[in-house]
Amino acid sequence: MQFRHQKVSVTAPARLHMGFIDLSGALGRHFGSIGVALNEQATRLTVTGSDRRSVAGPSAARAEKCLTRLCEALGVSDALEIRIESAIPEHVGLGSGTQMSLAIGAALSAFYGLGLNVRDIAQVTVRGQRSGIGIGVFEQGGLVVDGGRGEHTATPPLLVRMAIPEAWRFILVFDRRGQGLHGLQEIQAFHALPLFPRREAEQLCYLLLMQALPAIAENDIARFGEVITRLQRSVGEHFAAVQGGIYTSPEVASAMQWLAEQGAVAVGQTSWGPTGFCMVNGADRAAALIEMAERKFAAGGTLAFSSASARNSGGLVVVE
C-alpha cells in the first residue's frame, strides 16, 4: 500500500479518571465515568516511512505491541520508523495504554490514508471495555462523562464534554515505587468486587448531573470539588477490598489527607492509582502547596508532586 504522507506526528493527552458512577450496572448500564484531559503529561510520537520496522523511545515495548496488532488488523505494512518523544508513565492511573494505542492508530490512519476515527481505532485495539474517558479526551479534551456500557455498546458513548476553567489546577501525587493494578490483575479485581449499591449509584448520578456539571459552568471549584471527593470516597471504599484501602499507596493517602487539610478540593486517586490528585484555584496556589508538600514528605523519598492544567482540546495529529 502506498502511503500518502512522509511524516505524521501525534500528541495524545494523559487523563485523570475521577471515578465510576455504577460499578454493578444496577441501573441498567455498567460503569459510566468522569475524567479530564491533562496538558503536561502526554504521549508524543512521530511515524515516518522506512524500509524496515523501527520503534525507539520511552514505552517502546508497548508501542511495538500496539503497532503489531494494528498493522495486522488494518492490513498495512509495519515497515515504519516510530520515534517516541515522550510517553505517559505506565500503570500509574493516567491512561497510558489507551493513549499509546490511539496515538499509533491515529498515526497509521493518517499515514496510510485510512480515514479511521477514534472510535474505529478503539475497537480495533480493544479499548473502552469499561471506561470511555481515554477515548473521550483523545476526541475532544476537557472534562468528559461517558455513558458506560449497555447491551449493545461498542465503545462507551460520550455524554458530556465541558471546558475546565483555565485557572483551575491539579496537583498530582506520584508514588515512585509502584504501579496500580493492570492487565489480568485488573480484570480479576473487577470480578472480585462486591455489588455496588443501587441507591449509591442513583445518588452519584444526581450529584454529577445537578451539582458537579453546573459547578463547572459557573466556575465554582469548591462545589465541583465536593462532588468529586464524595464520588472518590464512594468508589475508593468499594475498591478497598482489592487494592488494600481507599488508596493503593498509604503514602499517597497521607499526602492527600494533608492536601485536603490545606484547602485542596476534588481529592482522590485516578483509576487504580497509585497516583493521587486534587485541585486548587490558580497556578501560584498549586506551586506553593507543592513546595510545602515536598518539604513535609521529603524524608521518605517515596512521593513526587507536580502541577497540571486541564487540556481543553483533544489529541493532535499533524501530517506532512
Steps between C-alpha positions, in 0.01 A plus 500: 500500500631843409504756779373851447725687740869489582459580869221495759533636855247430776448639849271295728418664836504322835180491698381491858231241562287660770279202570228261386130568546348148509746213538234227511259612231223529757327767289530309172840621377839398637770747596455852363778734605636853522848622419710783362784545251835637618746727323831417662496121465469362147620235257667662199626300206591532134454244220701512178545263207787253513626183336479317832319512832656716771352615831705706745439712808321466835239219519636354175400145597137603545509693172638191321203294618253768393665530160487125440132473592398800294697416187366144499142613558515780242697308240780755466878468502695546821809618314497827689721702727328605824678746724342553843591840638314453829266241649248515779637296796365146486248360750482802731140599421554749215367291210832408340379188320198657334690810393786298348251287306306802376817692413643221285161425348444865409851520354445192283162623383646833391817347355316246285192714434261253665245754622452337843346691786592464868217253566614278213851487645370432852303199377796357307724536806231381745491823699200633693400164645404673824574872497463724195692790653824436312313491169307815587803708593681400180192601302427835666700566817356691795281330758307204361227271629432168330180297513653165592408174332157373402397183324610616155782743583808495278683776684352702791318801351617850582214677679658824621802705401571826682797735509674525837560860619854605412593597856427158649808291573554138594766383744618148417661280764712212368631200690843430350501136611208333333220462253128454531310188402501430126460221248378168640518629858262783411254262334508267800453794737184614320358147524579490873320824586174483696179639352489878485185625678227627269414787734862614496507493119183708492649754739823528299303552178304783660808666651686485170214638289356759738805607701836429332416597143320824592798586723732483200266722300496751787874479577430367850802286583390444860165344406655297219766380743242390756334268248827350375624437855166335583511285186862406564427397858211282385698328225814475715308324779355262241849423363660477845470122527706441184746791512578501873311812599336808353842580353742246353794677665486585875757773441286660231203471736688699766595769252143529370365540853754775568419680174129490585581656838676783314184575302544290186178359352399213267726266696546143380689235307496471122395154380686225692770748598734522665484862382290736709354830386331810636411848377566860596415832339804665342848396388667695783294319764588164345871586494495615863325184619740278306798677656355446847417136425846426369651627825251313717529164323866516394626262770355183350617573147196313374277776368529744211271797444414692185248753373284452193243701309198368315535456126187634336582347163542142390782305340698675229590340165736690268576367150780607268 
